[in-house]
Structure formats: C-alpha cells, structure tokens
Amino acid sequence: MLTCTYIVEKIDGDYAMLRRTDETDPNAEAKMVARALLPPEINEGTRLLYEYLQYSIIE
C-alpha cells in the first residue's frame, strides 16, 4: 500500500499542486490533483498524508 506525504504548493481554481515531501529527488515534478479529492479546508502550505486512496491533513 502506497503511503506518502505532500505539501500543497499552489491552489489554482479546482486544482491543487502537490509536492511530495518524502521524495529524495529534489527535481521531481509537482502533482496536479482535483480539489474535490482533497479535504475542503486545505490552504497553500498544508501538509497532507496520502494513504488508502485518501488524502488527510497532517497536523
């Protein structure tokens, strides 16, 4: 099961750009995700956990 952490880099309309924080490659591209799949209370800088096909906020 894939488990990883992201940070919300940018929110652009109905999409958010997520950067993986546990990635070793600093040149890895950001991932575009529909905001409908993310918790509604996200902001730029919010840390997220992706686990069991769901995103949740890391406090």
CHARMM-style PDB file with segment names, atoms N, HN, CA, C and O in Angstrom:
ATOM      1  N   MET     1       0.847  -1.178   0.000  1.00  0.00      PROA
ATOM      2  CA  MET     1       0.000   0.000   0.000  1.00  0.00      PROA
ATOM      3  C   MET     1       0.890   1.238   0.000  1.00  0.00      PROA
ATOM      4  O   MET     1       1.817   1.352   0.803  1.00  0.00      PROA
ATOM      5  N   LEU     2       0.598   2.155  -0.905  1.00  0.00      PROA
ATOM      6  HN  LEU     2      -0.155   2.063  -1.557  1.00  0.00      PROA
ATOM      7  CA  LEU     2       1.362   3.382  -1.025  1.00  0.00      PROA
ATOM      8  C   LEU     2       0.951   4.368   0.063  1.00  0.00      PROA
ATOM      9  O   LEU     2      -0.229   4.687   0.212  1.00  0.00      PROA
ATOM     10  N   THR     3       1.926   4.841   0.812  1.00  0.00      PROA
ATOM     11  HN  THR     3       2.884   4.582   0.690  1.00  0.00      PROA
ATOM     12  CA  THR     3       1.717   5.885   1.811  1.00  0.00      PROA
ATOM     13  C   THR     3       2.798   6.934   1.593  1.00  0.00      PROA
ATOM     14  O   THR     3       3.986   6.614   1.574  1.00  0.00      PROA
ATOM     15  N   CYS     4       2.381   8.197   1.425  1.00  0.00      PROA
ATOM     16  HN  CYS     4       1.416   8.457   1.440  1.00  0.00      PROA
ATOM     17  CA  CYS     4       3.353   9.263   1.242  1.00  0.00      PROA
ATOM     18  C   CYS     4       2.780  10.581   1.747  1.00  0.00      PROA
ATOM     19  O   CYS     4       1.584  10.696   2.014  1.00  0.00      PROA
ATOM     20  N   THR     5       3.658  11.570   1.870  1.00  0.00      PROA
ATOM     21  HN  THR     5       4.630  11.476   1.653  1.00  0.00      PROA
ATOM     22  CA  THR     5       3.250  12.882   2.371  1.00  0.00      PROA
ATOM     23  C   THR     5       3.470  13.926   1.285  1.00  0.00      PROA
ATOM     24  O   THR     5       4.391  13.824   0.474  1.00  0.00      PROA
ATOM     25  N   TYR     6       2.607  14.923   1.290  1.00  0.00      PROA
ATOM     26  HN  TYR     6       1.858  15.005   1.948  1.00  0.00      PROA
ATOM     27  CA  TYR     6       2.650  16.012   0.317  1.00  0.00      PROA
ATOM     28  C   TYR     6       2.505  17.339   1.040  1.00  0.00      PROA
ATOM     29  O   TYR     6       2.049  17.399   2.182  1.00  0.00      PROA
ATOM     30  N   ILE     7       2.903  18.398   0.353  1.00  0.00      PROA
ATOM     31  HN  ILE     7       3.274  18.349  -0.574  1.00  0.00      PROA
ATOM     32  CA  ILE     7       2.615  19.748   0.797  1.00  0.00      PROA
ATOM     33  C   ILE     7       1.898  20.444  -0.356  1.00  0.00      PROA
ATOM     34  O   ILE     7       2.269  20.273  -1.518  1.00  0.00      PROA
ATOM     35  N   VAL     8       0.882  21.220  -0.034  1.00  0.00      PROA
ATOM     36  HN  VAL     8       0.581  21.358   0.909  1.00  0.00      PROA
ATOM     37  CA  VAL     8       0.134  21.953  -1.050  1.00  0.00      PROA
ATOM     38  C   VAL     8       0.971  23.165  -1.435  1.00  0.00      PROA
ATOM     39  O   VAL     8       1.151  24.085  -0.637  1.00  0.00      PROA
ATOM     40  N   GLU     9       1.479  23.160  -2.657  1.00  0.00      PROA
ATOM     41  HN  GLU     9       1.333  22.413  -3.305  1.00  0.00      PROA
ATOM     42  CA  GLU     9       2.313  24.269  -3.135  1.00  0.00      PROA
ATOM     43  C   GLU     9       1.479  25.418  -3.661  1.00  0.00      PROA
ATOM     44  O   GLU     9       1.793  26.583  -3.416  1.00  0.00      PROA
ATOM     45  N   LYS    10       0.408  25.093  -4.390  1.00  0.00      PROA
ATOM     46  HN  LYS    10       0.153  24.147  -4.589  1.00  0.00      PROA
ATOM     47  CA  LYS    10      -0.373  26.131  -5.040  1.00  0.00      PROA
ATOM     48  C   LYS    10      -1.797  25.633  -5.236  1.00  0.00      PROA
ATOM     49  O   LYS    10      -2.021  24.466  -5.555  1.00  0.00      PROA
ATOM     50  N   ILE    11      -2.754  26.529  -5.041  1.00  0.00      PROA
ATOM     51  HN  ILE    11      -2.573  27.478  -4.782  1.00  0.00      PROA
ATOM     52  CA  ILE    11      -4.148  26.226  -5.331  1.00  0.00      PROA
ATOM     53  C   ILE    11      -4.548  27.092  -6.511  1.00  0.00      PROA
ATOM     54  O   ILE    11      -4.392  28.313  -6.490  1.00  0.00      PROA
ATOM     55  N   ASP    12      -5.066  26.438  -7.537  1.00  0.00      PROA
ATOM     56  HN  ASP    12      -5.192  25.446  -7.554  1.00  0.00      PROA
ATOM     57  CA  ASP    12      -5.431  27.135  -8.768  1.00  0.00      PROA
ATOM     58  C   ASP    12      -6.816  26.680  -9.194  1.00  0.00      PROA
ATOM     59  O   ASP    12      -6.959  25.690  -9.912  1.00  0.00      PROA
ATOM     60  N   GLY    13      -7.836  27.404  -8.751  1.00  0.00      PROA
ATOM     61  HN  GLY    13      -7.720  28.208  -8.168  1.00  0.00      PROA
ATOM     62  CA  GLY    13      -9.210  27.053  -9.110  1.00  0.00      PROA
ATOM     63  C   GLY    13      -9.625  25.723  -8.506  1.00  0.00      PROA
ATOM     64  O   GLY    13      -9.618  25.557  -7.286  1.00  0.00      PROA
ATOM     65  N   ASP    14      -9.984  24.783  -9.357  1.00  0.00      PROA
ATOM     66  HN  ASP    14      -9.990  24.918 -10.348  1.00  0.00      PROA
ATOM     67  CA  ASP    14     -10.452  23.467  -8.906  1.00  0.00      PROA
ATOM     68  C   ASP    14      -9.327  22.465  -8.712  1.00  0.00      PROA
ATOM     69  O   ASP    14      -9.587  21.290  -8.455  1.00  0.00      PROA
ATOM     70  N   TYR    15      -8.089  22.906  -8.828  1.00  0.00      PROA
ATOM     71  HN  TYR    15      -7.877  23.861  -9.036  1.00  0.00      PROA
ATOM     72  CA  TYR    15      -6.940  22.009  -8.720  1.00  0.00      PROA
ATOM     73  C   TYR    15      -5.927  22.524  -7.709  1.00  0.00      PROA
ATOM     74  O   TYR    15      -5.855  23.722  -7.432  1.00  0.00      PROA
ATOM     75  N   ALA    16      -5.149  21.602  -7.165  1.00  0.00      PROA
ATOM     76  HN  ALA    16      -5.207  20.630  -7.390  1.00  0.00      PROA
ATOM     77  CA  ALA    16      -4.055  21.952  -6.256  1.00  0.00      PROA
ATOM     78  C   ALA    16      -2.797  21.250  -6.749  1.00  0.00      PROA
ATOM     79  O   ALA    16      -2.837  20.109  -7.210  1.00  0.00      PROA
ATOM     80  N   MET    17      -1.690  21.957  -6.642  1.00  0.00      PROA
ATOM     81  HN  MET    17      -1.657  22.884  -6.268  1.00  0.00      PROA
ATOM     82  CA  MET    17      -0.399  21.376  -6.999  1.00  0.00      PROA
ATOM     83  C   MET    17       0.242  20.855  -5.714  1.00  0.00      PROA
ATOM     84  O   MET    17       0.470  21.611  -4.769  1.00  0.00      PROA
ATOM     85  N   LEU    18       0.526  19.561  -5.693  1.00  0.00      PROA
ATOM     86  HN  LEU    18       0.340  18.947  -6.460  1.00  0.00      PROA
ATOM     87  CA  LEU    18       1.102  18.922  -4.510  1.00  0.00      PROA
ATOM     88  C   LEU    18       2.535  18.508  -4.800  1.00  0.00      PROA
ATOM     89  O   LEU    18       2.832  17.972  -5.867  1.00  0.00      PROA
ATOM     90  N   ARG    19       3.422  18.758  -3.843  1.00  0.00      PROA
ATOM     91  HN  ARG    19       3.181  19.193  -2.975  1.00  0.00      PROA
ATOM     92  CA  ARG    19       4.813  18.302  -3.948  1.00  0.00      PROA
ATOM     93  C   ARG    19       5.045  17.258  -2.876  1.00  0.00      PROA
ATOM     94  O   ARG    19       4.728  17.466  -1.705  1.00  0.00      PROA
ATOM     95  N   ARG    20       5.594  16.149  -3.284  1.00  0.00      PROA
ATOM     96  HN  ARG    20       5.852  15.980  -4.235  1.00  0.00      PROA
ATOM     97  CA  ARG    20       5.872  15.063  -2.352  1.00  0.00      PROA
ATOM     98  C   ARG    20       7.034  15.448  -1.448  1.00  0.00      PROA
ATOM     99  O   ARG    20       8.084  15.865  -1.936  1.00  0.00      PROA
ATOM    100  N   THR    21       6.859  15.311  -0.129  1.00  0.00      PROA
ATOM    101  HN  THR    21       6.006  14.971   0.268  1.00  0.00      PROA
ATOM    102  CA  THR    21       7.900  15.726   0.816  1.00  0.00      PROA
ATOM    103  C   THR    21       8.830  14.582   1.201  1.00  0.00      PROA
ATOM    104  O   THR    21       9.918  14.821   1.725  1.00  0.00      PROA
ATOM    105  N   ASP    22       8.424  13.360   0.951  1.00  0.00      PROA
ATOM    106  HN  ASP    22       7.540  13.165   0.526  1.00  0.00      PROA
ATOM    107  CA  ASP    22       9.288  12.231   1.292  1.00  0.00      PROA
ATOM    108  C   ASP    22      10.063  11.725   0.075  1.00  0.00      PROA
ATOM    109  O   ASP    22      10.651  10.645   0.117  1.00  0.00      PROA
ATOM    110  N   GLU    23      10.064  12.497  -0.999  1.00  0.00      PROA
ATOM    111  HN  GLU    23       9.586  13.375  -1.034  1.00  0.00      PROA
ATOM    112  CA  GLU    23      10.772  12.148  -2.225  1.00  0.00      PROA
ATOM    113  C   GLU    23      12.234  12.567  -2.096  1.00  0.00      PROA
ATOM    114  O   GLU    23      12.529  13.644  -1.579  1.00  0.00      PROA
ATOM    115  N   THR    24      13.134  11.733  -2.557  1.00  0.00      PROA
ATOM    116  HN  THR    24      12.895  10.858  -2.978  1.00  0.00      PROA
ATOM    117  CA  THR    24      14.558  12.048  -2.471  1.00  0.00      PROA
ATOM    118  C   THR    24      15.035  12.901  -3.638  1.00  0.00      PROA
ATOM    119  O   THR    24      16.079  13.545  -3.539  1.00  0.00      PROA
ATOM    120  N   ASP    25      14.290  12.920  -4.744  1.00  0.00      PROA
ATOM    121  HN  ASP    25      13.442  12.397  -4.825  1.00  0.00      PROA
ATOM    122  CA  ASP    25      14.674  13.687  -5.924  1.00  0.00      PROA
ATOM    123  C   ASP    25      14.148  15.114  -5.816  1.00  0.00      PROA
ATOM    124  O   ASP    25      12.937  15.319  -5.894  1.00  0.00      PROA
ATOM    125  N   PRO    26      15.018  16.105  -5.639  1.00  0.00      PROA
ATOM    126  CA  PRO    26      14.558  17.490  -5.491  1.00  0.00      PROA
ATOM    127  C   PRO    26      13.971  18.057  -6.782  1.00  0.00      PROA
ATOM    128  O   PRO    26      13.285  19.078  -6.740  1.00  0.00      PROA
ATOM    129  N   ASN    27      14.221  17.427  -7.917  1.00  0.00      PROA
ATOM    130  HN  ASN    27      14.778  16.598  -7.951  1.00  0.00      PROA
ATOM    131  CA  ASN    27      13.715  17.898  -9.204  1.00  0.00      PROA
ATOM    132  C   ASN    27      12.412  17.227  -9.612  1.00  0.00      PROA
ATOM    133  O   ASN    27      11.953  17.413 -10.739  1.00  0.00      PROA
ATOM    134  N   ALA    28      11.816  16.460  -8.727  1.00  0.00      PROA
ATOM    135  HN  ALA    28      12.189  16.309  -7.812  1.00  0.00      PROA
ATOM    136  CA  ALA    28      10.563  15.778  -9.037  1.00  0.00      PROA
ATOM    137  C   ALA    28       9.464  16.811  -9.288  1.00  0.00      PROA
ATOM    138  O   ALA    28       9.394  17.831  -8.602  1.00  0.00      PROA
ATOM    139  N   GLU    29       8.616  16.542 -10.267  1.00  0.00      PROA
ATOM    140  HN  GLU    29       8.674  15.714 -10.824  1.00  0.00      PROA
ATOM    141  CA  GLU    29       7.552  17.474 -10.625  1.00  0.00      PROA
ATOM    142  C   GLU    29       6.416  17.428  -9.612  1.00  0.00      PROA
ATOM    143  O   GLU    29       6.172  16.406  -8.972  1.00  0.00      PROA
ATOM    144  N   ALA    30       5.730  18.556  -9.483  1.00  0.00      PROA
ATOM    145  HN  ALA    30       5.928  19.386 -10.003  1.00  0.00      PROA
ATOM    146  CA  ALA    30       4.557  18.633  -8.618  1.00  0.00      PROA
ATOM    147  C   ALA    30       3.415  17.850  -9.284  1.00  0.00      PROA
ATOM    148  O   ALA    30       3.394  17.679 -10.503  1.00  0.00      PROA
ATOM    149  N   LYS    31       2.488  17.389  -8.478  1.00  0.00      PROA
ATOM    150  HN  LYS    31       2.505  17.528  -7.488  1.00  0.00      PROA
ATOM    151  CA  LYS    31       1.367  16.579  -8.938  1.00  0.00      PROA
ATOM    152  C   LYS    31       0.097  17.423  -8.881  1.00  0.00      PROA
ATOM    153  O   LYS    31      -0.199  18.029  -7.851  1.00  0.00      PROA
ATOM    154  N   MET    32      -0.656  17.467  -9.984  1.00  0.00      PROA
ATOM    155  HN  MET    32      -0.415  16.976 -10.821  1.00  0.00      PROA
ATOM    156  CA  MET    32      -1.905  18.212 -10.018  1.00  0.00      PROA
ATOM    157  C   MET    32      -3.044  17.281  -9.586  1.00  0.00      PROA
ATOM    158  O   MET    32      -3.233  16.206 -10.156  1.00  0.00      PROA
ATOM    159  N   VAL    33      -3.801  17.717  -8.564  1.00  0.00      PROA
ATOM    160  HN  VAL    33      -3.647  18.589  -8.101  1.00  0.00      PROA
ATOM    161  CA  VAL    33      -4.884  16.900  -8.019  1.00  0.00      PROA
ATOM    162  C   VAL    33      -6.146  17.760  -7.947  1.00  0.00      PROA
ATOM    163  O   VAL    33      -6.088  18.927  -7.560  1.00  0.00      PROA
ATOM    164  N   ALA    34      -7.273  17.182  -8.317  1.00  0.00      PROA
ATOM    165  HN  ALA    34      -7.320  16.233  -8.631  1.00  0.00      PROA
ATOM    166  CA  ALA    34      -8.543  17.892  -8.224  1.00  0.00      PROA
ATOM    167  C   ALA    34      -8.869  18.165  -6.758  1.00  0.00      PROA
ATOM    168  O   ALA    34      -8.720  17.284  -5.911  1.00  0.00      PROA
ATOM    169  N   ARG    35      -9.310  19.377  -6.463  1.00  0.00      PROA
ATOM    170  HN  ARG    35      -9.431  20.092  -7.151  1.00  0.00      PROA
ATOM    171  CA  ARG    35      -9.616  19.745  -5.076  1.00  0.00      PROA
ATOM    172  C   ARG    35     -10.755  18.923  -4.512  1.00  0.00      PROA
ATOM    173  O   ARG    35     -10.867  18.795  -3.293  1.00  0.00      PROA
ATOM    174  N   ALA    36     -11.597  18.368  -5.352  1.00  0.00      PROA
ATOM    175  HN  ALA    36     -11.505  18.472  -6.342  1.00  0.00      PROA
ATOM    176  CA  ALA    36     -12.699  17.524  -4.886  1.00  0.00      PROA
ATOM    177  C   ALA    36     -12.183  16.268  -4.180  1.00  0.00      PROA
ATOM    178  O   ALA    36     -12.906  15.664  -3.387  1.00  0.00      PROA
ATOM    179  N   LEU    37     -10.942  15.873  -4.460  1.00  0.00      PROA
ATOM    180  HN  LEU    37     -10.355  16.363  -5.104  1.00  0.00      PROA
ATOM    181  CA  LEU    37     -10.349  14.687  -3.831  1.00  0.00      PROA
ATOM    182  C   LEU    37      -9.619  15.018  -2.531  1.00  0.00      PROA
ATOM    183  O   LEU    37      -9.185  14.120  -1.811  1.00  0.00      PROA
ATOM    184  N   LEU    38      -9.486  16.313  -2.234  1.00  0.00      PROA
ATOM    185  HN  LEU    38      -9.840  17.043  -2.819  1.00  0.00      PROA
ATOM    186  CA  LEU    38      -8.726  16.762  -1.074  1.00  0.00      PROA
ATOM    187  C   LEU    38      -9.660  17.262   0.019  1.00  0.00      PROA
ATOM    188  O   LEU    38     -10.808  17.607  -0.261  1.00  0.00      PROA
ATOM    189  N   PRO    39      -9.182  17.306   1.267  1.00  0.00      PROA
ATOM    190  CA  PRO    39     -10.004  17.888   2.337  1.00  0.00      PROA
ATOM    191  C   PRO    39     -10.354  19.341   1.991  1.00  0.00      PROA
ATOM    192  O   PRO    39      -9.498  20.069   1.487  1.00  0.00      PROA
ATOM    193  N   PRO    40     -11.590  19.776   2.249  1.00  0.00      PROA
ATOM    194  CA  PRO    40     -12.024  21.125   1.846  1.00  0.00      PROA
ATOM    195  C   PRO    40     -11.291  22.262   2.555  1.00  0.00      PROA
ATOM    196  O   PRO    40     -11.269  23.381   2.044  1.00  0.00      PROA
ATOM    197  N   GLU    41     -10.697  22.006   3.705  1.00  0.00      PROA
ATOM    198  HN  GLU    41     -10.714  21.096   4.120  1.00  0.00      PROA
ATOM    199  CA  GLU    41     -10.063  23.079   4.472  1.00  0.00      PROA
ATOM    200  C   GLU    41      -8.583  23.277   4.152  1.00  0.00      PROA
ATOM    201  O   GLU    41      -7.877  23.909   4.938  1.00  0.00      PROA
ATOM    202  N   ILE    42      -8.087  22.758   3.023  1.00  0.00      PROA
ATOM    203  HN  ILE    42      -8.660  22.245   2.385  1.00  0.00      PROA
ATOM    204  CA  ILE    42      -6.676  22.932   2.691  1.00  0.00      PROA
ATOM    205  C   ILE    42      -6.382  24.370   2.282  1.00  0.00      PROA
ATOM    206  O   ILE    42      -7.252  25.080   1.777  1.00  0.00      PROA
ATOM    207  N   ASN    43      -5.152  24.780   2.506  1.00  0.00      PROA
ATOM    208  HN  ASN    43      -4.445  24.203   2.915  1.00  0.00      PROA
ATOM    209  CA  ASN    43      -4.601  26.061   2.057  1.00  0.00      PROA
ATOM    210  C   ASN    43      -3.208  25.788   1.522  1.00  0.00      PROA
ATOM    211  O   ASN    43      -2.678  24.691   1.698  1.00  0.00      PROA
ATOM    212  N   GLU    44      -2.618  26.766   0.877  1.00  0.00      PROA
ATOM    213  HN  GLU    44      -3.048  27.657   0.735  1.00  0.00      PROA
ATOM    214  CA  GLU    44      -1.232  26.611   0.445  1.00  0.00      PROA
ATOM    215  C   GLU    44      -0.368  26.430   1.683  1.00  0.00      PROA
ATOM    216  O   GLU    44      -0.492  27.187   2.646  1.00  0.00      PROA
ATOM    217  N   GLY    45       0.502  25.434   1.659  1.00  0.00      PROA
ATOM    218  HN  GLY    45       0.602  24.820   0.876  1.00  0.00      PROA
ATOM    219  CA  GLY    45       1.357  25.131   2.800  1.00  0.00      PROA
ATOM    220  C   GLY    45       0.824  24.004   3.675  1.00  0.00      PROA
ATOM    221  O   GLY    45       1.533  23.536   4.565  1.00  0.00      PROA
ATOM    222  N   THR    46      -0.401  23.560   3.444  1.00  0.00      PROA
ATOM    223  HN  THR    46      -0.977  23.941   2.720  1.00  0.00      PROA
ATOM    224  CA  THR    46      -0.978  22.461   4.226  1.00  0.00      PROA
ATOM    225  C   THR    46      -0.237  21.165   3.913  1.00  0.00      PROA
ATOM    226  O   THR    46       0.058  20.877   2.753  1.00  0.00      PROA
ATOM    227  N   ARG    47       0.061  20.388   4.947  1.00  0.00      PROA
ATOM    228  HN  ARG    47      -0.179  20.622   5.889  1.00  0.00      PROA
ATOM    229  CA  ARG    47       0.701  19.084   4.768  1.00  0.00      PROA
ATOM    230  C   ARG    47      -0.371  18.012   4.721  1.00  0.00      PROA
ATOM    231  O   ARG    47      -1.307  18.019   5.521  1.00  0.00      PROA
ATOM    232  N   LEU    48      -0.227  17.083   3.773  1.00  0.00      PROA
ATOM    233  HN  LEU    48       0.534  17.077   3.124  1.00  0.00      PROA
ATOM    234  CA  LEU    48      -1.212  16.031   3.572  1.00  0.00      PROA
ATOM    235  C   LEU    48      -0.571  14.657   3.633  1.00  0.00      PROA
ATOM    236  O   LEU    48       0.587  14.474   3.259  1.00  0.00      PROA
ATOM    237  N   LEU    49      -1.340  13.705   4.106  1.00  0.00      PROA
ATOM    238  HN  LEU    49      -2.281  13.853   4.409  1.00  0.00      PROA
ATOM    239  CA  LEU    49      -0.950  12.301   4.101  1.00  0.00      PROA
ATOM    240  C   LEU    49      -1.829  11.583   3.100  1.00  0.00      PROA
ATOM    241  O   LEU    49      -3.053  11.702   3.154  1.00  0.00      PROA
ATOM    242  N   TYR    50      -1.226  10.838   2.185  1.00  0.00      PROA
ATOM    243  HN  TYR    50      -0.231  10.741   2.141  1.00  0.00      PROA
ATOM    244  CA  TYR    50      -1.965  10.028   1.222  1.00  0.00      PROA
ATOM    245  C   TYR    50      -1.840   8.573   1.656  1.00  0.00      PROA
ATOM    246  O   TYR    50      -0.744   8.014   1.700  1.00  0.00      PROA
ATOM    247  N   GLU    51      -2.969   7.977   1.972  1.00  0.00      PROA
ATOM    248  HN  GLU    51      -3.859   8.430   1.936  1.00  0.00      PROA
ATOM    249  CA  GLU    51      -2.974   6.601   2.475  1.00  0.00      PROA
ATOM    250  C   GLU    51      -4.341   5.990   2.182  1.00  0.00      PROA
ATOM    251  O   GLU    51      -5.365   6.645   2.381  1.00  0.00      PROA
ATOM    252  N   TYR    52      -4.369   4.761   1.719  1.00  0.00      PROA
ATOM    253  HN  TYR    52      -3.538   4.229   1.558  1.00  0.00      PROA
ATOM    254  CA  TYR    52      -5.617   4.058   1.405  1.00  0.00      PROA
ATOM    255  C   TYR    52      -6.482   4.850   0.427  1.00  0.00      PROA
ATOM    256  O   TYR    52      -7.698   4.941   0.589  1.00  0.00      PROA
ATOM    257  N   LEU    53      -5.832   5.424  -0.598  1.00  0.00      PROA
ATOM    258  HN  LEU    53      -4.843   5.350  -0.731  1.00  0.00      PROA
ATOM    259  CA  LEU    53      -6.501   6.172  -1.663  1.00  0.00      PROA
ATOM    260  C   LEU    53      -7.230   7.424  -1.183  1.00  0.00      PROA
ATOM    261  O   LEU    53      -8.149   7.897  -1.852  1.00  0.00      PROA
ATOM    262  N   GLN    54      -6.827   7.970  -0.018  1.00  0.00      PROA
ATOM    263  HN  GLN    54      -6.081   7.586   0.525  1.00  0.00      PROA
ATOM    264  CA  GLN    54      -7.434   9.182   0.521  1.00  0.00      PROA
ATOM    265  C   GLN    54      -6.358  10.130   1.022  1.00  0.00      PROA
ATOM    266  O   GLN    54      -5.285   9.715   1.459  1.00  0.00      PROA
ATOM    267  N   TYR    55      -6.678  11.418   0.945  1.00  0.00      PROA
ATOM    268  HN  TYR    55      -7.550  11.755   0.589  1.00  0.00      PROA
ATOM    269  CA  TYR    55      -5.805  12.463   1.475  1.00  0.00      PROA
ATOM    270  C   TYR    55      -6.370  12.948   2.796  1.00  0.00      PROA
ATOM    271  O   TYR    55      -7.578  13.149   2.925  1.00  0.00      PROA
ATOM    272  N   SER    56      -5.496  13.137   3.782  1.00  0.00      PROA
ATOM    273  HN  SER    56      -4.515  12.974   3.677  1.00  0.00      PROA
ATOM    274  CA  SER    56      -5.917  13.707   5.054  1.00  0.00      PROA
ATOM    275  C   SER    56      -4.855  14.714   5.503  1.00  0.00      PROA
ATOM    276  O   SER    56      -3.686  14.615   5.130  1.00  0.00      PROA
ATOM    277  N   ILE    57      -5.285  15.674   6.304  1.00  0.00      PROA
ATOM    278  HN  ILE    57      -6.235  15.755   6.607  1.00  0.00      PROA
ATOM    279  CA  ILE    57      -4.380  16.731   6.765  1.00  0.00      PROA
ATOM    280  C   ILE    57      -3.530  16.230   7.916  1.00  0.00      PROA
ATOM    281  O   ILE    57      -4.024  15.590   8.844  1.00  0.00      PROA
ATOM    282  N   ILE    58      -2.239  16.533   7.839  1.00  0.00      PROA
ATOM    283  HN  ILE    58      -1.837  17.053   7.085  1.00  0.00      PROA
ATOM    284  CA  ILE    58      -1.310  16.220   8.931  1.00  0.00      PROA
ATOM    285  C   ILE    58      -1.200  17.464   9.794  1.00  0.00      PROA
ATOM    286  O   ILE    58      -0.861  18.534   9.288  1.00  0.00      PROA
ATOM    287  N   GLU    59      -1.474  17.352  11.061  1.00  0.00      PROA
ATOM    288  HN  GLU    59      -1.750  16.483  11.472  1.00  0.00      PROA
ATOM    289  CA  GLU    59      -1.411  18.494  11.982  1.00  0.00      PROA
ATOM    290  C   GLU    59       0.001  18.713  12.468  1.00  0.00      PROA
ATOM    291  OT1 GLU    59       0.249  19.630  13.251  1.00  0.00      PROA
TER     292      GLU     59
END
